[in-house]
Amino acid sequence: MRSPRPLRPRRAGAGVLAGAAVVLLATGCTVTTSTSKQGPEQPANQITSATFGHVNANCVGVDMAVSSEKIALMTQLANAFNSSKAAKVGNSCVQVRPYSKSSGAAATLLTQDWPDPASNGAQPVLWSPAASGWAAIVNQRTGKTLAPPSKQFMLTPLVIAMPKPMADALGYPAKPVGFADIARLAKDPKGWEAFNHPEWGPFRLGKTNPNYSTSGLNFTIAEYYAATGKTSGLTTEDLDRPDVAQFAKDVEASVVHYGDITLTFLNNWFRADARGTALTYASAVAVEEKSVIDYNKGNPDGILDPGETPRPPKVPLVAIYPSEGTLYSDSPLIILDAPWVKPEQRTAAEAFRDFVLTPENQAKVLEFGFRPANPDVAIASPIEAKYGADPAQPQSVLEVPQPAALIKILDRWSEQRKAARVMLVMDVSGSMSDPANGTDGDSKLELAKRAASSALAQFKADDEVGLRIFSTGLSRDPKVVYQDLVPVAAMQEGQVTQLRQRIASLVPVQGTPLYDVAAASYTTMADAYDPAKINAIVLLTDGFNDDGNKNDDQQQLSGLVEEVRVGSEGANTHPIRIFPIGYGKDADKGTLKRIAEASNAAAYDASNPNTIDQVFAAVVSNF
């Protein structure tokens, strides 16, 4: 992979990270953040059609699955190509149709021959994940060269984003900082007190799930390289070494929570910055350089709506290029060798690939904060110190491991990731008995039960999970609005069996005491807070608050939001993240989003009940 300039010798470092617990309140939703716009690494189930006019059935159609950090750029280029003379195959016109699909989700669908195009997006001819490693994973898992070698479209290196005061405290950039240094910091019980800043609290890392997110995948690869002291040739034997496993566990122990997209962390950081608490939300987040640039421009999701004015943060971020080396997200342009790809589509895809690699079009990638893949186009603004970036970095580039090692990295991470303490709290109000599709078929509750039961497989043995239901009418006592059906306990075989049995037995009851149960669940989790685990609430509901008394609704909500916000801010707080799922078209998504943001988490949107399986899986990726 190309580096911006000749590499200097590697410089060594030393280091580690620390702890969190979870409650899932079941209702129904997809990820939403502080904005409805698209941004870096959208949720796994998000499909966004590009704006390229009507579909022309007379043209050769080239559907293109694109990692969402570049969907705006790729849409712009597709429109330009479709109206150009290059958009021809013989006497037929060509229409390239990009849509947004996260890299991890697309990789999984490709191993399954891309089922259900109506829900998952059209079977792609072109695939552009954020990094080439995803192609290697697909080929390894299928045993076929489904994703053949391809050309790079653009580059952005993985960096450790850190608030400037914290980077200054570490002496960066005069003093190199690497994964080992972060590991040591996270392992130190003094946290930032060791650097004369006790007010910042412990070292807190934000990191995405490597099964969903490219930054999460690349960070995990780099983490294992740092543990071995290598920059290339990472083997499956390396991953089995006890010292390597311990290093990875130390790093993962400092994770605030995982997630399917980096946008969750960036938006939460941006809101915390506005409140003056950026330094106690997170100490570092593994993101791509492009995200640091966008954040420092005052546009954390990377897209400005018409009339929107960017607000530069009070505390800017610094892109730390790890001393051990890092990996690039190279946005390959892969023409799939799949049975649904026709010869004329392959020819059309090749024409589009050649079009976007011309110097004129490569210069456009800079406008979006990426580095051109075409070596004839120089790196320029906004990749500069003004926005926290260094065009001379990285000086050491890590090799993408062989496919067998990549698969084992994901398997090892599943074992070594930080454990979670989770309560599933499921809405069993009367409206959950409504047909999921409006008229007939399975009810919303039936779909939610299947999704919740299926999601249990994502937890590991030392995770702790329990089950709570909520509704009015659960008891003769009107004050009883929830019941704990399965106590929170380790996910041993008996616990998993009990959870599945109790989930399967759920039936709809009456109203939706949303605020009461959210507040009660928050208190329950806070009382049993475990600093060694990810502590969170995932709230699944299909409606608005309905506890029989509308007069105190605003007071209840304000009290809940304030309690959660205070508990999530400060140097030595015990944050409980609340991840709501808005299930169906009637869910109060605005309120759910407000609750999520107060706890520095994310809300998920399952407006289409048929997506609840995918949404539940995305929610559980935080733990």
DAVENLIN-V531231 format. One line per field, one symbol per residue. burial: b if it has 16 or more other C-alpha atoms within 10 Angstrom, else e. Layout:
burial = ???
//
This chain:
burial = eeeeeeeeeeebbbbbbbbbbbbbbbbbbbbbbbeeebbbbbbbbbbbebebeeeeeebbbbbbbbbbbbbbebbbbbbbbbeeebbbbeeebbbbbbbbbbbbbbbbebbeebeeeeebbbbbbbbbbbbbbbbbbbbbbeeeebbeebbbbbbbbbbbbbbbebbeebebeeebbbbbbbbbbbbbebbbeeeeeeebbbbbbbbbbbbbbbbbbbbbbbbbbbbbebbeebbbebbeeeebbebbbbbbbbbbbbbbbbbbbbbbbbbbbeeebbbbbbbbbbbbbbbbbbbbbbbbbbbeeeeeebebbebbbbbbbbbbbbbbbbbbbbbbbbeebeebbbbbbebbbebbbebebbbbbbebbbbbbbeebebebbbeeebbbbeebbbbbbbbbbbebbbbbbebbbbbbbbbbbbbbbbbbbbbbbbbeeeeeebbbbbbbebbbebbeebbebbbbbbbbbbbbbeeeeebbbeebbebbbbeeebbeebbeebeeeebbbbbbbbbbbbebbeebbeebbebbbbbbbbbbbbbbbbeeeeebeeebeebbebbbebbbbbeebbbbbbbbbbbbebbbebbbbbbbbbbbbbbbbbbbbbbbbbbbbbbbbb
//
